[in-house]
């Protein structure tokens, strides 16, 4: 047992449940809040969450809650594991019942369209400062399915005040779940969010049957887009060579566990967007993030051809093959020149 701290995980989906398991393995008292009473009953009576983590047995120390106030009683740290589009609503519920300031650890990966706020900024925008000790982001290449099986996983945590990031590092760190710190909060969030765009595009190329060469090119040039935008926004370009950059990009673009890859794969095979989303049954963050990424590219005047092509597929009814063919026929450019431009933004 690492300590006796009580932690509440808000969101009983696959990722929230997997992180609850990590915390329970570390000896913490873990409360897992969800809005579906039958799901919470299953967690408490059978110690399973079958819809999200099939055939996984949960530690009995994880207690499910359907009542937000009860779940937050005596709590100082919450793990916010809900889809980006639900964050404002859930934060409102938290503020209605919380009794003391909280450290909010967000583990979702997205950017809010139109406002173009990162999740940490949404939290700061939505919560009363008196109710907020700190905002910490936890991100990295980490499929819930593998974390729940206690397969080796590495992630990164970041915060404006790194002492809070280090507190969260201590809560999660164990022999199966290695946690690094990174002071570049902006870069960590941007890398984690925008990789979902590239994962959707990678799924499309696989759905079209274009093979490994195309996917390798897409991942590499996708990373250049992410770094180009992130650096223009003020991030450290080195962050994108780490876990929340190339690490997260690789795992999300190549794994069948990836919702974004699976959704893109269906699009590449000719399915319509709404059909894909209905079939998935879970949130595909990359769709909303593609809209936000397209808007950010315009705001910061950054060239993002993959993002723009995917935006056309998702929102302008452009055929996937047509979008890929257009990408391949773009004018010639210099790869090293692109890298110099990214580094130049930082200097």
ABEGO torsion letter per residue (X at the ends): XABABBBBBBEABAAAAAAAAAAAAAGBBBBBBBABAAAAAAAAAAGBBAAABBGBBBBAABBBBABAAAAABGBABBBBBBBAAAAAAAAAAAAAABABBBBBBBABBBBBBGAGBBAAAAAAAABBAAABABBBBBBEBBBAAAAAAGBBBBBBBBBABAAAAAAAAAAABBAABBBBBBABAAAAAAAAAAAAAAAAAAAAAAAAGAEAAAAAAAAAAAAAAAAAAAAAAGBBAAAAABAABAAAAAAAAABAABAAAAAAAAAAAGBBAAAAAAAAGBBBAAAAAAAAAAAAAAAAGBBBAAAAAAAAAAAAGBBAAAAAAAAAABBBBBAAAAAAAAAAAAX
